[in-house]
Amino acid sequence: MITPGNYNITLYQGADYDKTFTVTQNGTAINWSGYSARMQVRDGADSTAVLLSLTDGTGITLGGTAGTITVAITNAQSAAVSAGSFSYDLELISSSNFVTRLLQGSFNVVGNVTR
């Protein structure tokens, strides 16, 4: 079992975002082969409106035996999110449908002046 890490994200509206995390347990990379991933940004945990949604293949890339997870948000996606402070979490789903929340935290969007 993995305890979710707290990681706050700052996204600059209208700009690209690309961050790669390497996940290890006891010094060994976790093998994400056979897993899928999902990440959602909302006003808060109880909010029904999804401001941004990513999955493996559409914004999230799992690195298999390397233990890496890359989150990539395009400039078009970031331009579509209003400036403000929100919440997110990132979950990994095993082939047997076991869900692990890997990361969680605030998702801060800094407004864009140049458009």
N, C-alpha and C positions, 0 to 999 in steps of 0.2 A: 504494500500500500504506500502511496506517495502522498505526503501532505502538500496541499497546494502552495505554491510560492506566490508571494505578493510582488507584483511588478507593475509599476505605474507607467503608462504609455503617454507620450506627448506627440500628437499628430499635428502637423502644420497644414491647415486647410489649403487645398490646391497643389500640394507637393506629394511626391512619392515617399513611401515609408517601407523600409526593408530591414528586418531584424532576425538574426538567426540565434536560436538558443540551443545549447548542447546539454542534454539531460543525462546525468550519470547517477548511479546508485552504488555506493561503496567503491567509487573510483572507476566503475565500469559503465560504458555507454549503454543506455537502455535501447533495445532493439524495437523499433516501431514498425517493423515489417508486419503486414496484416492488420494494421490499425487504420482507422479513419480519424479525422479531426474536425472540430467545429468551434467557432468563436463568434460570440455576439456582443454587440455594444448596445446598451439601453440607458435610459435616464436613471434607472435604478433596478434592483432585483425584482421588484413588484411590477415594473412597467410592462405593458403589453406591446408597445411600439418598439420595433427593432430598428436602430439607426444604421447599423452596419452588420453584415453577416458574411463570414468567411468559412469555407470548408476546404478539405484537402483537394487540391486540384484547382480551386478557385480562391487563391490568396494564401493558402497554407500548403507547404510542401514538407512532407515527412522524409527524413533522411535514412530510414531503415536502420541498419546495424551501426551507423555512425552516431545515432542518438540525437540527431539534429531535427529541429523544427524551425522552419522559416515562415515568418508572417510577412506578407507583402501586400501593401495597399497602394493602388494606383492613384495618380493625381486626380483622375476623374472621380474615383470613389471618395477620396478625401474632400474634394470640392463639394460633394453632395451632403456632407455631414455639417450641421450647424456648429458654430463655435460654442464652446461650453465645456462643462465638466460632467462626465458620464461614468458608467461602470461597465466592466467587461469581465468575461472569464473565457478560458480556453480549455476545452475538454478533448480527451482522447478516448476512442471507443475501440475495444478489442474485437476480434472476429467472433467472440462469444457474447458480444453486446455488454461487456463490463465497462462502465464509464468511469474514467478518472479525471477529476478536475486537476489540471496541471498548474495553471496560472490564473490569477485574479487580481483586480486592482482598479484604480481610476484610469479613465481614458479621457485625457484633456485635449481638446481641439482648439488650437490657436487660430483666430480668424485671419483671412487672407485679404490684403489690401490690393495687391496687383492682380487683376483678372483679365 
